[in-house]
Amino acid sequence: MKRGIKGIVFDLDGTLIHSTIDFRKMKKRMIEYLTSQGVDGTQLSTDETNVVILGKSEKMLRDKNVPQDKIAEIMDHVEEIMNQTEMESVSETSPIKGVEEALRRLKQQGYMTAILTRGNHDYAVEALKNTGLIGYFDFVIGREETPKPKPYAEALEHTATVLGIGIDELLLVGDHPIDQTCAKNANARFIGVLTGSAKAETWKEAACTEVLNGVEELPSYLKKNEQRPC
C-alpha cells in the first residue's frame, strides 16, 4: 500500500523566496576562473546551468589528464566563487507572497518540512532568517551537504534519510525542471510552482502533472488530496 506524504521538501530560490542572486555574474566568474585553469571557456556559456558548466569543465580537465586532486582543488575554488556571489545580496531577499502563511498551515497539518537547495547552507539559512521563515523548517540542506546536489537522486535520498522517512513519504516542491528531474531520479513525488523560472508551458513540456500557482496553494491542495500525516 502506498504510504501518505509525511515530509515536504522545498527548493528555496523562486519557490519560497525572491532570489537576489546574480546568477549570470556567478557563471561569468566561474567560467573566467575555469578558463584560467585550462578549461576551454569557449565551450561554456552563462546560459547553461551550473550543473552543465561544472560537468563539462570536469570532463575537459580529465581529458587533459589533469590529476584528480588538482581537479578537486579547482572545483573547491569554484564552490567558493559560488558561495561568495550568493552572499553578496542575501540581505535583500524577500519572501514570495503567501509563503509564510502556507508554511504555518502545513506545520499545523503535521508535515515535516525541509529545504533542499543548490545554494550553500550558510546562504540558505541567512536568506530564511532575513525573510522570517527559518522557524518553519526542521532541516536546511545546502548543496555541499549531500553526496551529490540536485538533480542527482542522492540529494533527495539523503534528505529523506535526514527526515527519517521513505522516499514514498516525501514530496518535493520546486520552481525549476532541475527539481523535477531530482524527484524523478529518486522516484519521489513532485509538485511544480509558477513563482520562479518555470512557466506553465515549461511544466507542460516537462510533462509535470501537478502544478500550482505557488506554495500558498499547497496546504489546501494537500488537504484535499492527501490524508493527514501520522
KEVO-710520 format. One record per residue (C-alpha): residue number from 1; residue in one letter; x, y, z. Coordinates in pm, 1 decimal. Example, Ala and Ser with C-alpha at 12.3 -4.5 7.8 and 13.67 -1.06 7.14 Angstrom:
! KEVO-710520
vexpa seq 1&type A&px 1230.0&py -450.0&pz 780.0
vexpa seq 2&type S&px 1367.0&py -106.0&pz 714.0
! end
This chain:
! KEVO-710520
vexpa seq 1&type M&px 0.0&py 0.0&pz 0.0
vexpa seq 2&type K&px 128.0&py 343.4&pz -89.8
vexpa seq 3&type R&px 202.1&py 550.0&pz 218.8
vexpa seq 4&type G&px 87.2&py 908.1&pz 259.0
vexpa seq 5&type I&px 312.2&py 1213.7&pz 245.0
vexpa seq 6&type K&px 481.1&py 1288.6&pz 578.3
vexpa seq 7&type G&px 757.7&py 1526.0&pz 471.5
vexpa seq 8&type I&px 762.2&py 1817.8&pz 230.0
vexpa seq 9&type V&px 1097.5&py 1922.5&pz 85.4
vexpa seq 10&type F&px 1117.1&py 2268.3&pz -66.6
vexpa seq 11&type D&px 1352.1&py 2425.0&pz -312.9
vexpa seq 12&type L&px 1441.4&py 2776.5&pz -195.2
vexpa seq 13&type D&px 1500.5&py 3040.4&pz -464.6
vexpa seq 14&type G&px 1193.2&py 3101.8&pz -677.0
vexpa seq 15&type T&px 987.7&py 2860.5&pz -467.9
vexpa seq 16&type L&px 980.9&py 3027.4&pz -125.9
vexpa seq 17&type I&px 1180.3&py 3346.0&pz -176.6
vexpa seq 18&type H&px 1252.4&py 3601.1&pz -445.6
vexpa seq 19&type S&px 1617.3&py 3536.3&pz -522.3
vexpa seq 20&type T&px 1855.7&py 3830.5&pz -540.2
vexpa seq 21&type I&px 2149.7&py 3618.7&pz -660.3
vexpa seq 22&type D&px 2306.4&py 3745.3&pz -980.4
vexpa seq 23&type F&px 2343.3&py 3404.6&pz -1144.7
vexpa seq 24&type R&px 2484.3&py 3546.9&pz -1466.6
vexpa seq 25&type K&px 2760.1&py 3720.6&pz -1270.0
vexpa seq 26&type M&px 2823.6&py 3397.0&pz -1081.0
vexpa seq 27&type K&px 2855.5&py 3194.3&pz -1401.3
vexpa seq 28&type K&px 3077.1&py 3458.3&pz -1561.1
vexpa seq 29&type R&px 3312.3&py 3444.9&pz -1263.1
vexpa seq 30&type M&px 3309.9&py 3063.7&pz -1269.9
vexpa seq 31&type I&px 3389.1&py 3049.9&pz -1641.2
vexpa seq 32&type E&px 3666.4&py 3308.8&pz -1611.8
vexpa seq 33&type Y&px 3833.4&py 3110.4&pz -1334.1
vexpa seq 34&type L&px 3785.9&py 2774.1&pz -1505.3
vexpa seq 35&type T&px 3937.6&py 2918.1&pz -1823.1
vexpa seq 36&type S&px 4241.3&py 3033.1&pz -1623.2
vexpa seq 37&type Q&px 4281.0&py 2672.7&pz -1508.0
vexpa seq 38&type G&px 4293.0&py 2527.0&pz -1858.0
vexpa seq 39&type V&px 3926.1&py 2470.0&pz -1938.2
vexpa seq 40&type D&px 3818.8&py 2578.0&pz -2288.2
vexpa seq 41&type G&px 3588.4&py 2865.0&pz -2194.4
vexpa seq 42&type T&px 3450.4&py 2886.2&pz -2548.0
vexpa seq 43&type Q&px 3268.1&py 2560.6&pz -2473.0
vexpa seq 44&type L&px 3090.0&py 2713.3&pz -2172.6
vexpa seq 45&type S&px 2802.8&py 2962.3&pz -2158.8
vexpa seq 46&type T&px 2631.0&py 3169.4&pz -1890.8
vexpa seq 47&type D&px 2305.7&py 3043.6&pz -2043.7
vexpa seq 48&type E&px 2387.0&py 2694.0&pz -1916.1
vexpa seq 49&type T&px 2307.6&py 2572.1&pz -1566.2
vexpa seq 50&type N&px 2584.1&py 2541.8&pz -1309.3
vexpa seq 51&type V&px 2538.4&py 2164.9&pz -1329.2
vexpa seq 52&type V&px 2622.5&py 2167.2&pz -1700.4
vexpa seq 53&type I&px 2911.7&py 2413.3&pz -1663.8
vexpa seq 54&type L&px 3073.8&py 2207.9&pz -1389.0
vexpa seq 55&type G&px 3012.7&py 1875.6&pz -1560.5
vexpa seq 56&type K&px 3163.4&py 1991.3&pz -1889.5
vexpa seq 57&type S&px 3458.5&py 2152.3&pz -1712.8
vexpa seq 58&type E&px 3542.0&py 1840.0&pz -1513.1
vexpa seq 59&type K&px 3531.4&py 1630.4&pz -1829.9
vexpa seq 60&type M&px 3760.4&py 1872.8&pz -2014.8
vexpa seq 61&type L&px 4009.5&py 1867.0&pz -1728.4
vexpa seq 62&type R&px 4004.0&py 1485.9&pz -1715.0
vexpa seq 63&type D&px 4051.0&py 1468.5&pz -2092.2
vexpa seq 64&type K&px 4362.8&py 1684.7&pz -2047.9
vexpa seq 65&type N&px 4488.0&py 1432.7&pz -1789.1
vexpa seq 66&type V&px 4480.4&py 1685.5&pz -1506.3
vexpa seq 67&type P&px 4537.1&py 1493.3&pz -1179.2
vexpa seq 68&type Q&px 4219.4&py 1425.2&pz -981.7
vexpa seq 69&type D&px 4347.0&py 1605.9&pz -673.4
vexpa seq 70&type K&px 4409.2&py 1915.9&pz -885.3
vexpa seq 71&type I&px 4058.5&py 1890.6&pz -1034.0
vexpa seq 72&type A&px 3917.4&py 1867.2&pz -681.6
vexpa seq 73&type E&px 4115.1&py 2177.1&pz -583.4
vexpa seq 74&type I&px 3977.4&py 2367.4&pz -884.2
vexpa seq 75&type M&px 3621.0&py 2262.4&pz -806.3
vexpa seq 76&type D&px 3662.6&py 2367.8&pz -444.2
vexpa seq 77&type H&px 3761.8&py 2715.3&pz -562.6
vexpa seq 78&type V&px 3460.8&py 2727.9&pz -795.1
vexpa seq 79&type E&px 3247.9&py 2645.0&pz -490.4
vexpa seq 80&type E&px 3399.4&py 2944.6&pz -310.9
vexpa seq 81&type I&px 3310.5&py 3168.0&pz -607.8
vexpa seq 82&type M&px 2952.1&py 3045.0&pz -593.5
vexpa seq 83&type N&px 2930.3&py 3094.6&pz -218.0
vexpa seq 84&type Q&px 3069.0&py 3448.1&pz -237.9
vexpa seq 85&type T&px 2825.6&py 3553.5&pz -510.8
vexpa seq 86&type E&px 2528.9&py 3406.6&pz -324.2
vexpa seq 87&type M&px 2607.4&py 3601.0&pz -9.9
vexpa seq 88&type E&px 2662.1&py 3938.7&pz -180.8
vexpa seq 89&type S&px 2294.6&py 4039.6&pz -185.5
vexpa seq 90&type V&px 2133.3&py 3795.0&pz 57.1
vexpa seq 91&type S&px 2020.9&py 4081.5&pz 283.8
vexpa seq 92&type E&px 1783.9&py 4195.7&pz 7.1
vexpa seq 93&type T&px 1598.3&py 3863.2&pz -6.1
vexpa seq 94&type S&px 1219.1&py 3873.7&pz 35.6
vexpa seq 95&type P&px 954.1&py 3600.3&pz 75.7
vexpa seq 96&type I&px 711.7&py 3514.7&pz -201.9
vexpa seq 97&type K&px 357.3&py 3628.1&pz -122.8
vexpa seq 98&type G&px 159.0&py 3381.6&pz 85.1
vexpa seq 99&type V&px 452.2&py 3153.0&pz 165.4
vexpa seq 100&type E&px 474.1&py 3218.8&pz 539.8
vexpa seq 101&type E&px 103.5&py 3153.6&pz 597.2
vexpa seq 102&type A&px 126.0&py 2838.5&pz 386.8
vexpa seq 103&type L&px 420.4&py 2707.0&pz 586.9
vexpa seq 104&type R&px 238.1&py 2780.1&pz 911.6
vexpa seq 105&type R&px -63.2&py 2582.5&pz 790.9
vexpa seq 106&type L&px 148.0&py 2291.9&pz 670.7
vexpa seq 107&type K&px 313.9&py 2262.7&pz 1010.8
vexpa seq 108&type Q&px -29.5&py 2268.9&pz 1172.9
vexpa seq 109&type Q&px -133.2&py 1989.2&pz 938.3
vexpa seq 110&type G&px 151.7&py 1780.5&pz 1078.1
vexpa seq 111&type Y&px 403.4&py 1775.9&pz 794.6
vexpa seq 112&type M&px 777.6&py 1770.1&pz 847.9
vexpa seq 113&type T&px 948.7&py 2030.8&pz 632.3
vexpa seq 114&type A&px 1297.8&py 2074.7&pz 491.7
vexpa seq 115&type I&px 1490.4&py 2291.3&pz 249.1
vexpa seq 116&type L&px 1694.6&py 2122.8&pz -23.5
vexpa seq 117&type T&px 1878.1&py 2384.3&pz -225.1
vexpa seq 118&type R&px 2157.4&py 2411.0&pz -478.2
vexpa seq 119&type G&px 2265.8&py 2714.0&pz -277.9
vexpa seq 120&type N&px 2513.2&py 2671.0&pz 4.6
vexpa seq 121&type H&px 2392.8&py 2612.9&pz 360.4
vexpa seq 122&type D&px 2501.5&py 2949.1&pz 502.4
vexpa seq 123&type Y&px 2324.3&py 3136.4&pz 223.4
vexpa seq 124&type A&px 2004.5&py 2937.1&pz 272.8
vexpa seq 125&type V&px 1999.5&py 2994.6&pz 648.0
vexpa seq 126&type E&px 2071.3&py 3365.8&pz 612.1
vexpa seq 127&type A&px 1801.8&py 3404.5&pz 344.7
vexpa seq 128&type L&px 1548.8&py 3225.8&pz 562.1
vexpa seq 129&type K&px 1638.9&py 3440.0&pz 862.8
vexpa seq 130&type N&px 1605.2&py 3760.0&pz 660.4
vexpa seq 131&type T&px 1260.5&py 3655.9&pz 537.8
vexpa seq 132&type G&px 1136.2&py 3533.7&pz 876.4
vexpa seq 133&type L&px 1089.1&py 3176.4&pz 751.6
vexpa seq 134&type I&px 1369.6&py 2993.0&pz 930.9
vexpa seq 135&type G&px 1148.0&py 2868.7&pz 1214.1
vexpa seq 136&type Y&px 922.5&py 2668.8&pz 985.0
vexpa seq 137&type F&px 1184.8&py 2412.2&pz 883.8
vexpa seq 138&type D&px 1311.5&py 2100.9&pz 1055.0
vexpa seq 139&type F&px 1622.4&py 2089.1&pz 837.2
vexpa seq 140&type V&px 1806.2&py 2313.5&pz 591.1
vexpa seq 141&type I&px 2027.1&py 2121.0&pz 349.8
vexpa seq 142&type G&px 2270.2&py 2301.3&pz 117.7
vexpa seq 143&type R&px 2440.3&py 2169.9&pz -194.7
vexpa seq 144&type E&px 2759.4&py 2087.1&pz -4.6
vexpa seq 145&type E&px 2573.7&py 1869.8&pz 247.9
vexpa seq 146&type T&px 2454.2&py 1591.8&pz 16.4
vexpa seq 147&type P&px 2654.6&py 1318.7&pz -160.0
vexpa seq 148&type K&px 2554.9&py 1485.4&pz -488.7
vexpa seq 149&type P&px 2342.7&py 1800.8&pz -536.9
vexpa seq 150&type K&px 2016.4&py 1827.6&pz -727.8
vexpa seq 151&type P&px 1929.1&py 1693.9&pz -984.3
vexpa seq 152&type Y&px 2101.1&py 1374.0&pz -867.7
vexpa seq 153&type A&px 1885.3&py 1123.5&pz -679.6
vexpa seq 154&type E&px 2134.6&py 1115.9&pz -392.2
vexpa seq 155&type A&px 2034.0&py 1469.4&pz -290.2
vexpa seq 156&type L&px 1674.2&py 1371.1&pz -222.2
vexpa seq 157&type E&px 1760.7&py 1027.4&pz -88.1
vexpa seq 158&type H&px 1989.8&py 1193.0&pz 167.0
vexpa seq 159&type T&px 1713.9&py 1437.0&pz 262.0
vexpa seq 160&type A&px 1469.1&py 1150.8&pz 317.8
vexpa seq 161&type T&px 1724.2&py 983.6&pz 544.8
vexpa seq 162&type V&px 1772.8&py 1304.1&pz 743.0
vexpa seq 163&type L&px 1395.2&py 1337.5&pz 783.4
vexpa seq 164&type G&px 1368.9&py 972.0&pz 883.6
vexpa seq 165&type I&px 1108.7&py 885.3&pz 621.2
vexpa seq 166&type G&px 1090.0&py 687.0&pz 299.9
vexpa seq 167&type I&px 1109.4&py 837.3&pz -47.6
vexpa seq 168&type D&px 745.4&py 738.8&pz -98.9
vexpa seq 169&type E&px 652.7&py 950.3&pz 204.9
vexpa seq 170&type L&px 824.0&py 1259.1&pz 68.1
vexpa seq 171&type L&px 710.1&py 1538.2&pz -163.8
vexpa seq 172&type L&px 949.7&py 1775.7&pz -340.9
vexpa seq 173&type V&px 821.8&py 2122.4&pz -434.5
vexpa seq 174&type G&px 1020.5&py 2340.8&pz -673.3
vexpa seq 175&type D&px 1017.0&py 2602.9&pz -946.6
vexpa seq 176&type H&px 1270.1&py 2456.0&pz -1190.7
vexpa seq 177&type P&px 1293.2&py 2141.6&pz -1404.9
vexpa seq 178&type I&px 1610.7&py 2053.5&pz -1213.6
vexpa seq 179&type D&px 1387.0&py 1994.3&pz -910.6
vexpa seq 180&type Q&px 1151.1&py 1775.8&pz -1113.2
vexpa seq 181&type T&px 1444.1&py 1576.0&pz -1250.8
vexpa seq 182&type C&px 1576.2&py 1522.7&pz -899.2
vexpa seq 183&type A&px 1238.6&py 1388.7&pz -785.3
vexpa seq 184&type K&px 1212.1&py 1165.8&pz -1091.7
vexpa seq 185&type N&px 1561.8&py 1029.0&pz -1040.9
vexpa seq 186&type A&px 1475.3&py 941.5&pz -681.3
vexpa seq 187&type N&px 1126.4&py 807.1&pz -763.4
vexpa seq 188&type A&px 966.3&py 1075.3&pz -546.8
vexpa seq 189&type R&px 653.0&py 1280.3&pz -595.6
vexpa seq 190&type F&px 693.7&py 1632.9&pz -729.3
vexpa seq 191&type I&px 481.1&py 1947.3&pz -746.9
vexpa seq 192&type G&px 591.8&py 2240.4&pz -960.1
vexpa seq 193&type V&px 513.7&py 2604.8&pz -888.5
vexpa seq 194&type L&px 488.7&py 2907.5&pz -1115.2
vexpa seq 195&type T&px 660.1&py 3162.1&pz -890.0
vexpa seq 196&type G&px 1008.9&py 3111.3&pz -1028.2
vexpa seq 197&type S&px 1178.8&py 3043.8&pz -1358.9
vexpa seq 198&type A&px 944.1&py 2778.3&pz -1496.3
vexpa seq 199&type K&px 619.6&py 2891.2&pz -1655.0
vexpa seq 200&type A&px 310.1&py 2687.8&pz -1744.6
vexpa seq 201&type E&px 448.2&py 2592.0&pz -2085.1
vexpa seq 202&type T&px 776.2&py 2482.0&pz -1924.6
vexpa seq 203&type W&px 596.5&py 2238.0&pz -1698.1
vexpa seq 204&type K&px 378.4&py 2119.2&pz -1985.1
vexpa seq 205&type E&px 685.7&py 2042.3&pz -2194.9
vexpa seq 206&type A&px 837.9&py 1863.3&pz -1896.0
vexpa seq 207&type A&px 519.9&py 1655.4&pz -1853.6
vexpa seq 208&type C&px 477.0&py 1778.1&pz -1496.1
vexpa seq 209&type T&px 131.5&py 1661.2&pz -1390.6
vexpa seq 210&type E&px 98.2&py 1861.1&pz -1066.3
vexpa seq 211&type V&px 149.6&py 2237.6&pz -1093.2
vexpa seq 212&type L&px 32.2&py 2510.8&pz -854.8
vexpa seq 213&type N&px 43.6&py 2888.4&pz -892.1
vexpa seq 214&type G&px 256.6&py 2898.5&pz -580.0
vexpa seq 215&type V&px 329.4&py 2744.2&pz -239.9
vexpa seq 216&type E&px 41.2&py 2948.1&pz -99.3
vexpa seq 217&type E&px -195.0&py 2694.4&pz -261.9
vexpa seq 218&type L&px -16.5&py 2388.1&pz -122.3
vexpa seq 219&type P&px -194.0&py 2345.8&pz 215.9
vexpa seq 220&type S&px -539.4&py 2342.6&pz 60.1
vexpa seq 221&type Y&px -422.7&py 2121.8&pz -225.1
vexpa seq 222&type L&px -276.3&py 1861.7&pz 7.9
vexpa seq 223&type K&px -572.7&py 1877.0&pz 244.1
vexpa seq 224&type K&px -794.8&py 1788.3&pz -48.7
vexpa seq 225&type N&px -568.2&py 1522.8&pz -197.9
vexpa seq 226&type E&px -384.4&py 1367.1&pz 96.7
vexpa seq 227&type Q&px -463.6&py 1201.9&pz 427.4
vexpa seq 228&type R&px -326.5&py 1375.4&pz 735.5
vexpa seq 229&type P&px 27.9&py 1251.2&pz 810.0
vexpa seq 230&type C&px 68.6&py 1016.8&pz 1106.9
! end
